Amino acid sequence: MKTRKEHDFIGELEIEEGVYYGIQTFRAVENFDITHERLSNFPSFIKALAQVKKAAALANYELKLLDEKIKNAIVEACERIISGEFKEQFVVDMIQGGAGTSTNMNANEVIANIALESMGYKKGQYEFCHPNDHVNLSQSTNDAYPTALRVALYERLFELTESMQILKKSFEKKAFEFKDILKMGRTQLQDAVPMTLGQEFRTFAVMLGEDIQRVKEAQDLVREINLGGTAIGTGINSHPDYPKVVEKKLQEVTNRPFVTASDLIEATQDTGAYVQISGVLKRVASKVSKICNDLRLLSSGPRAGLNEINLPKMQPGSSIMPGKVNPVIPEVVNQVCFSVIGNDVTITLAAEAGQLQLNVFEPVIAYSLFNSIAMMKRAFRTLAGKCVDGITANEEICKNFVFNSIGIVTALNPYIGYENSAKIAKEALESGKSVYELTLEHKLLSKEELDEIFKPQNMLQAHMHSIKK
């Protein structure tokens, strides 16, 4: 195996000739064998790192800090990475010490060596394009890493809302399909008052619609960046005009409205936006998990449960019980939601643990946020395509639950009064007779009056009524 010799202030190492990363990346790989989740598994983050480095090179050139030939080589290298090349060269573990320095240097070294080759030099000839002096010019890990994280999160949240929209539309289609199916509404798992299955599914769609807006609001928080603050936000080692110039270049490179924070010292240490985003993800996860609970309960049985709806049969459900089919898609989405809620705890603790002018725990924040968003994105599409789209209703079962329920006595309250309604409910429970039957038996209402009251449209909405004298 051919090697090249590289050095840092700790010492020298032999690096495999074919790789584009260098000594600092190599040390990080040896030091942080933690999750086996490499940066290469997060292409959106790699792309964002390259976009930040490209914007920095363009800004440095405009400020006459970078030679045109080196600028062109760095920009070309970044563009190749943005297009998807060299992904396998990003080898550091996502969770690492050093506040993301290993990730930043992995990017710096890969970009430098791609640039060197394009200029006709060999990898490692850093006197012509150096990872720190040229690729990392006017930057620190402490502003480049969080800016790249925000750029990547901004894009990933678009992808999440797209998946949420797909799931919302699936529920809307079912709401329309089930709009005329009368069923029993329940509170505390007890019979309450009638509704339609369409109304139940419409609620799921509305819940998702509200949370799509919350995600968009949270997404707006990551538009604020601290690029130009360098180490702690004072801008040391950068040109006074660099922050405003690099802001403009990043906007051009990403075609997104990123803005420089008004106080870079505050922005360098503040991780509140990540806590806010994670909180919104937790909110979405909590509500989608509740929806999955409802789908599992409504489809329970089929002979000894509610069995109001049928979920698509995806796979045999037991290694010992023939014929058993489990609600595996809602179950897996439940588990994704549990993981997202757990990640929120991790992100909260990591944000709280920051000290003084820097939070060194952004790597675990990044890892947790990216994983939460990726799991949710895939889970919601799976729930829509492999479950909700194929749900069918058991209309007769739904209807029978309504008319055999004690709960429909509530519809009689306005006509026969609470006391009479309570007596009918008690007798129905004890005798097994229906509310309809007992109301007629006690001559509280006529058949015609009962039939009018129990029309679906009269039980499903507000309307004028009066107690029978």
C-alpha positions in Angstrom: 0.0 0.0 0.0 1.5 3.3 -1.0 1.4 6.0 1.6 2.2 9.7 2.0 3.7 11.3 5.1 1.7 14.0 6.9 2.4 15.9 10.1 0.6 18.0 12.7 2.0 19.5 15.9 1.6 16.1 17.7 3.8 14.3 15.2 4.0 12.5 11.8 1.8 9.7 10.4 1.8 7.6 7.2 -1.5 8.1 5.4 -2.8 5.9 2.6 -2.0 7.5 -0.7 -5.4 7.0 -2.2 -7.5 8.8 0.5 -8.3 12.5 0.3 -8.5 13.1 4.0 -5.4 13.8 6.1 -3.7 13.3 9.4 -6.3 15.1 11.6 -9.1 13.1 10.1 -7.0 9.9 10.6 -6.5 10.7 14.3 -10.2 11.3 14.7 -11.1 8.0 13.2 -8.7 6.3 15.7 -10.0 8.3 18.6 -13.7 8.2 18.0 -15.0 4.7 17.3 -18.3 5.4 19.0 -21.5 5.0 16.9 -20.1 3.5 13.6 -22.3 6.2 12.1 -19.9 8.1 9.9 -20.3 11.5 8.4 -20.6 9.7 5.1 -24.0 8.5 6.3 -25.3 12.1 6.4 -24.9 13.4 2.9 -26.9 16.5 3.6 -24.4 17.5 6.3 -21.5 16.9 3.9 -23.2 19.1 1.2 -23.8 21.8 3.8 -20.1 21.8 4.9 -19.0 22.1 1.3 -21.5 25.0 0.7 -20.0 26.8 3.8 -16.5 26.3 2.5 -17.4 27.5 -1.0 -19.0 30.6 0.4 -15.9 31.3 2.6 -13.6 30.9 -0.4 -15.6 33.3 -2.5 -15.8 35.8 0.4 -12.0 35.5 1.0 -11.3 36.1 -2.6 -13.5 39.1 -2.8 -11.7 40.6 0.2 -8.4 39.9 -1.5 -7.3 37.3 1.1 -7.1 34.4 -1.2 -5.3 33.9 -4.5 -7.6 33.4 -7.5 -6.0 30.0 -8.5 -6.5 28.6 -5.0 -10.0 30.1 -4.8 -11.0 28.4 -8.1 -9.6 25.1 -7.0 -11.4 25.2 -3.6 -14.7 26.2 -5.3 -14.4 23.4 -7.8 -13.6 20.9 -5.1 -16.7 22.1 -3.1 -18.9 21.9 -6.1 -17.9 18.3 -6.7 -18.6 17.4 -3.1 -22.0 19.3 -3.3 -22.8 17.2 -6.4 -22.3 14.0 -4.4 -18.7 13.0 -5.2 -16.2 11.9 -2.5 -18.9 11.0 0.0 -16.9 8.0 1.2 -14.0 10.3 2.2 -16.0 11.7 5.1 -15.1 9.1 7.6 -15.2 10.6 11.1 -17.8 9.4 13.6 -20.7 11.7 14.1 -20.3 11.8 17.9 -16.9 13.2 18.7 -15.0 15.3 21.2 -13.7 18.8 20.2 -17.0 20.6 19.4 -17.0 19.3 15.8 -13.3 20.0 15.0 -12.8 16.6 13.5 -15.8 17.0 11.2 -14.5 20.5 10.1 -11.0 19.2 9.5 -12.3 16.1 7.6 -14.0 18.6 5.2 -10.9 20.9 5.1 -8.5 18.1 4.3 -10.7 16.5 1.6 -11.4 19.8 -0.1 -7.7 20.7 0.1 -6.5 17.4 -1.5 -9.2 17.6 -4.3 -8.1 21.1 -5.0 -4.4 20.1 -5.0 -5.0 17.4 -7.6 -7.0 19.8 -9.8 -4.1 22.2 -9.7 -1.7 19.5 -10.7 -0.1 18.7 -7.4 -0.1 15.6 -5.2 -2.2 15.0 -2.2 -0.5 16.3 0.9 1.4 19.1 -0.8 -0.3 21.5 1.5 2.2 24.4 0.8 0.1 25.0 -2.4 -3.4 24.6 -0.8 -3.5 24.1 3.0 -6.5 22.7 4.9 -6.2 25.4 7.6 -4.5 28.3 5.9 -6.6 28.3 2.8 -9.8 26.1 3.1 -10.4 27.2 6.7 -9.4 30.8 6.1 -11.4 33.3 8.1 -13.1 30.4 9.9 -13.1 28.4 13.1 -14.8 25.1 13.7 -17.0 27.1 16.1 -18.6 29.1 13.3 -18.2 26.8 10.3 -19.6 23.7 12.0 -22.8 25.2 13.4 -23.4 27.1 10.2 -23.2 23.9 8.2 -25.5 22.2 10.7 -28.1 25.0 10.3 -27.8 24.8 6.5 -28.4 21.1 6.5 -31.2 21.3 9.1 -33.0 23.9 7.0 -33.1 21.5 4.0 -34.0 18.5 6.1 -37.0 20.2 7.6 -38.3 20.9 4.1 -38.1 17.1 3.5 -39.9 16.4 6.8 -42.8 18.7 6.0 -43.1 17.1 2.6 -43.6 13.7 4.3 -46.0 15.2 6.7 -48.0 16.6 3.8 -48.2 13.2 2.2 -49.5 11.6 5.4 -52.0 14.5 5.9 -53.4 14.0 2.4 -53.8 10.3 3.0 -55.9 11.0 6.1 -57.9 13.7 4.1 -58.7 11.1 1.5 -60.0 8.7 4.1 -61.9 11.4 5.8 -63.8 12.0 2.6 -64.3 8.3 1.9 -65.7 7.7 5.4 -67.7 10.9 5.7 -71.1 9.1 5.9 -70.1 6.2 8.2 -71.8 6.7 11.6 -69.8 5.5 14.6 -69.6 5.9 18.3 -67.3 8.6 19.7 -65.5 7.6 22.9 -64.0 9.4 25.9 -62.0 7.6 28.6 -62.5 4.5 26.3 -66.2 4.7 27.2 -69.1 5.3 24.8 -69.7 9.1 24.5 -71.8 10.4 21.6 -72.0 9.6 17.9 -69.7 11.0 15.2 -68.6 9.8 11.8 -65.5 7.9 10.9 -64.8 10.7 8.5 -64.7 13.2 11.3 -62.3 11.0 13.2 -59.9 10.8 10.3 -60.3 14.5 9.5 -59.1 15.2 13.0 -55.9 13.3 12.2 -55.3 15.4 9.1 -56.0 18.7 11.0 -53.5 17.6 13.7 -50.8 17.1 11.1 -51.7 20.4 9.3 -51.2 22.3 12.6 -47.8 20.7 13.1 -46.6 21.4 9.6 -47.0 25.0 10.5 -45.0 24.5 13.7 -42.2 22.9 11.9 -42.0 25.8 9.4 -41.9 28.2 12.3 -39.0 26.3 13.9 -37.3 26.1 10.6 -37.1 29.8 10.4 -34.9 29.8 13.6 -32.0 28.1 11.8 -31.7 30.9 9.2 -29.6 32.8 11.7 -25.9 31.9 11.4 -22.7 32.8 13.3 -20.4 32.5 10.3 -17.7 35.2 10.7 -17.6 34.9 14.5 -14.6 32.5 14.3 -13.6 31.2 17.7 -16.0 32.8 20.2 -17.8 35.4 18.1 -15.3 38.3 18.2 -14.2 37.6 14.6 -10.5 37.2 15.5 -8.4 36.2 12.4 -11.0 37.4 9.9 -11.5 40.6 7.9 -13.8 43.2 9.5 -16.1 43.0 6.4 -16.0 39.2 6.2 -19.3 38.5 8.1 -21.5 40.6 5.7 -19.6 39.4 2.6 -19.7 35.7 3.5 -23.4 36.0 4.4 -24.1 37.2 0.9 -22.0 34.4 -0.6 -23.8 31.7 1.5 -27.1 33.1 0.3 -25.9 32.8 -3.3 -24.4 29.3 -2.8 -27.5 27.8 -1.1 -30.2 30.0 -2.6 -31.6 30.2 0.9 -32.2 33.3 3.1 -29.5 32.8 5.8 -28.7 35.9 7.8 -25.8 36.8 10.1 -26.7 37.0 13.8 -26.7 40.6 15.2 -24.5 39.4 18.1 -22.0 36.8 17.1 -20.7 36.1 20.6 -24.2 35.2 21.7 -24.9 33.2 18.5 -21.7 31.2 19.0 -22.7 29.8 22.4 -26.5 29.7 22.0 -28.1 26.4 21.0 -31.6 27.4 21.8 -32.8 27.0 18.2 -31.9 23.3 18.3 -33.9 22.8 21.5 -36.9 24.6 19.9 -36.7 22.4 16.8 -36.3 19.3 18.8 -39.3 20.3 20.9 -41.4 20.7 17.8 -40.2 17.3 16.6 -41.3 15.8 20.0 -44.7 17.5 19.6 -45.1 15.9 16.1 -43.9 12.6 17.4 -46.3 12.6 20.4 -49.3 13.4 18.2 -48.5 10.9 15.4 -47.9 8.2 18.1 -51.3 9.0 19.5 -52.8 8.6 16.0 -51.1 5.2 15.6 -52.5 4.2 19.0 -56.0 5.1 17.7 -55.5 3.1 14.5 -54.4 0.0 16.4 -57.3 0.3 18.8 -59.9 0.9 16.1 -58.7 -2.1 14.2 -58.4 -4.3 17.3 -59.8 -7.8 17.2 -61.0 -8.6 14.7 -63.5 -10.8 16.5 -62.8 -9.8 20.1 -62.0 -6.1 19.6 -63.5 -2.9 18.2 -62.9 -3.9 14.5 -64.3 -0.7 13.2 -61.6 -0.4 10.6 -59.3 -2.9 8.8 -55.6 -2.1 8.4 -53.9 -3.5 5.4 -52.5 -7.0 6.0 -48.7 -6.6 5.7 -47.3 -9.9 7.0 -48.1 -12.9 9.2 -48.3 -11.8 12.8 -47.2 -14.8 14.8 -44.8 -17.7 14.7 -47.2 -19.8 16.7 -50.7 -18.4 16.1 -51.9 -19.1 12.5 -54.1 -16.4 11.0 -52.9 -13.7 13.3 -52.1 -10.4 11.6 -50.6 -7.5 13.6 -50.7 -3.8 13.1 -47.0 -3.7 12.3 -46.9 -0.3 10.5 -48.5 1.7 13.3 -46.3 -0.2 15.7 -43.1 0.7 13.9 -44.1 4.3 13.7 -44.9 4.3 17.4 -41.3 3.1 18.0 -39.9 5.9 15.8 -41.8 8.4 17.8 -40.5 7.0 21.1 -36.9 7.4 19.7 -37.6 11.0 18.7 -38.8 11.8 22.2 -35.7 10.2 23.6 -33.5 12.3 21.3 -35.2 15.4 22.6 -34.0 14.6 26.0 -30.4 14.1 24.7 -30.6 17.5 22.8 -32.0 19.3 25.8 -29.2 18.0 28.1 -26.5 18.8 25.5 -27.8 22.3 25.1 -27.9 22.8 28.9 -24.4 21.5 29.3 -22.7 24.2 27.3 -20.3 26.4 29.2 -19.1 29.9 28.7 -18.5 31.0 25.1 -19.0 27.6 23.3 -21.2 24.6 23.5 -18.9 21.7 22.7 -21.8 19.2 22.5 -23.2 20.2 19.1 -22.0 16.9 17.5 -24.5 14.9 19.6 -27.2 17.5 18.9 -26.5 17.2 15.2 -26.5 13.4 15.3 -29.8 13.4 17.3 -31.6 15.9 15.1 -30.6 14.3 11.8 -31.6 10.9 13.0 -35.0 12.2 14.3 -35.8 13.9 11.1 -34.6 11.0 8.9 -36.7 8.5 10.9 -39.8 10.6 10.9 -39.5 11.4 7.2 -39.4 7.7 6.3 -41.9 6.6 9.0 -44.6 9.1 7.8 -44.3 8.0 4.2 -44.5 4.4 5.4 -47.5 5.1 7.5 -49.3 6.8 4.6 -48.4 4.3 1.8 -48.4 1.0 3.7 -51.2 1.7 6.1 -53.6 4.7 5.8 -54.1 4.5 2.1 -55.3 0.9 2.4 -57.6 1.3 5.5 -61.2 0.1 5.0 -64.2 0.6 7.2 -66.6 -1.9 8.7 -69.6 0.2 8.3 -72.2 -2.2 9.9 -70.0 -2.7 13.0 -69.7 1.0 13.4 -73.4 1.6 13.1 -74.3 -1.3 15.4 -72.1 0.1 18.1 -74.0 3.4 17.9 -77.5 2.0 18.2 -76.5 -0.6 20.8 -74.7 2.0 22.9 -75.9 3.6 26.1 -74.1 6.7 25.0 -76.8 7.7 22.5 -79.0 8.5 25.5 -77.1 11.8 25.5 -79.0 12.8 22.4 -82.2 12.5 24.3 -81.2 14.9 27.1 -82.6 18.0 25.4 -85.9 16.3 24.8 -86.7 14.2 27.9 -84.3 15.9 30.4 -81.3 14.7 32.3 -83.2 12.7 35.0 -85.2 10.7 32.5 -82.1 10.1 30.4 -80.2 8.8 33.4 -83.0 6.4 34.3 -83.1 5.1 30.8 -79.4 4.6 30.8 -79.4 2.8 34.1 -82.2 0.5 33.0 -80.5 -0.2 29.7 -77.4 -1.2 31.4 -79.2 -3.6 33.8 -81.7 -5.1 31.4 -79.6 -5.2 28.2 -82.5 -3.5 26.3 -81.7 -0.6 23.9 -82.1 3.1 24.7 -84.5 3.3 21.7 -86.6 0.4 23.0 -86.9 1.7 26.6 -87.7 5.2 25.5 -90.7 3.9 23.6 -91.6 1.5 26.4 -91.8 4.4 28.9 -93.7 6.5 26.4 -91.3 9.3 26.8 -91.2 9.9 23.0 -93.0 8.6 20.0 -91.4 6.5 17.4 -91.5 9.3 14.9 -89.9 11.7 17.4 -87.2 9.1 18.2 -86.4 8.4 14.6 -86.1 12.2 13.9 -83.8 12.6 16.9 -81.6 9.7 15.9 -81.1 10.8 12.3 -77.3 11.0 11.8 -77.4 14.7 10.8 -79.2 15.5 14.1 -76.7 13.7 16.2 -73.6 15.1 14.5 -74.1 18.8 14.8 -75.6 21.6 16.8 -79.4 22.2 16.2 -82.4 23.7 17.8 -84.3 21.5 20.3 -86.7 21.7 23.2 -87.5 19.4 26.2 -90.8 17.7 25.7 -93.4 18.9 28.2 
